[in-house]
Amino acid sequence: MIELCPDADANAHYRLGTYLYDTKKYDESTKYLKSYLQFATTDEAKNKDAETLIQS
């Protein structure tokens, strides 16, 4: 979905980023977590989680 329409849904970026992080693909996960944050979502818990994972 992200490849077809990268601006469609912030949660897709978050979910893929956290999945990649959990599977130890840290460089790839950072790409999707940063793109999630660019959506400027109002979900503070996910925003903080994404920032924490990027800094790990």
N, C-alpha and C positions, 0 to 999 in steps of 0.2 A: 504494500500500500504506500509506503513512504517513497518508493522509487517512482510510482505512478503520479502521486500527488503529495509532494513533501510538505505542503502547507495545510493539509487536510485536518490533522488532529495532533495536538500536543501530546496527548496520552500515548499515542503510538511511539513517539520518540522516547518518552520516559520509560515505557515498558521494555522497548528494545534495548535501551541503554542499561537498565538495571539487569536485564537478562544477560547481556554480554558481560557485565561486571561480575555477576554471579558465576559465570562460566570462565572467569579469569581472562577475558579478552579486553583488558583494560584500555588499550589505545582505541579500539573500536567503540567501546562504551562511552568514552569521553566525547567522541564526535556527536553521538545521539543525545547525550545528556546536555551538552552545550546547546544543541539545536532546540531541545525542549525548553531550556531557559530563555531562549530568544522569543518564544511565544508570549512571554510576559503573562503567564497564568496567575491566577489569584490563589492557587492551592499552596499555601505557605509550607505545609508539611512536605509536599513533593519537591518544592523549590529548594528547601533546606537539605533534603535528602540528596537531590541531584548535586548541589554544591559540595556536600560532604564527600560524595563518591568521586567527584572530579578532583578534589584535593588529595584524595588517598593515594 
